[in-house]
């Protein structure tokens, strides 16, 4: 099996595993994300989070708090890259063709070097802070541009891969992973 075939197989496995997480567990974890992750973000002026899809771990409460403090930035997919925008009102987001809520072009764009912390979604994470993403490379390209920001992968405990994930040259290792 090639590295891409292995990654595709792992993606299918972890998508199904994540899909099987019950609603009551998802609801419990939503407040835990705020309680455990927010204190780690206090020292950062701008935090790049993500607007989670229904199957992903919820960043809703955390994003609301960061937005109220005027410290929230969210990504927008533009071609093969992610552009970063400061978000002042979560109601101003628009659903993209990928089904993700994103900032519009009316939001203030943020330079990558201004980000203090980057919260990174994924399908799976391993014990040495590698992640398996969705296969488009958006976050790896973003993370390769900003070596100063603290990168934290977040997900459910069920997304921990007991083995080491396959890693390609372009895959960027995270500084930390928090699973809930």
C-alpha positions, 0 to 999 in steps of 0.5 A, a space after each residue: 500500500 502506498 502512503 496515500 492509500 494508507 492515509 485514505 484508509 485511515 481517513 475513512 476509519 477515523 471519519 466513521 469513528 468520529 461519526 459514531 460519537 453520541 450527541 450527549 458526549 459531544 454536548 459534554 465535551 463542548 463546555 470542556 473545550 472552553 474550560 480546559 483550552 481557554 486558559 492556555 490561550 489567555 496570553 495570545 492577542 489573536 487566536 486562529 480557531 475554526 468554525 467546527 462542522 457538526 461532526 467535529 469537536 465543537 468550538 462554538 463556546 470557545 469561539 464566542 468567548 474569544 470573539 467577545 474579547 476581540 481575539 478571534 480569527 477564523 480561516 477562509 478557504 481561498 483556492 488552495 490556501 487559507 486566508 485569515 480574518 478577524 471576526 467581530 460578530 459570529 453572525 456575519 459568517 457565511 456557509 462555504 461550498 465545503 459546508 463550513 462557516 467562514 468569514 466574508 471578505 468584509 472582515 479584516 484580514 490578519 497577517 499570519 505573523 500576528 497569530 499567537 495560537 492556531 487551533 487545528 482540526 483533524 481526523 486523527 492525532 498521534 502521541 508525537 503531535 502529528 495529525 491526519 487532516 482531510 487531505 487537501 493540505 490547507 492547514 499544512 500550507 498555513 502552518 508552514 508559513 507561521 513558525 512563531 504561533 503555538 499550534 494546538 490540535 484539538 479533537 475527541 479522545 476517540 481520534 487518538 491513533 495508537 500507532 504513529 501516523 504516516 508523515 510526508 515531507 509537507 506534513 507539519 508537526 503540531 506543538 501540542 494536541 488536546 483531546 477531550 
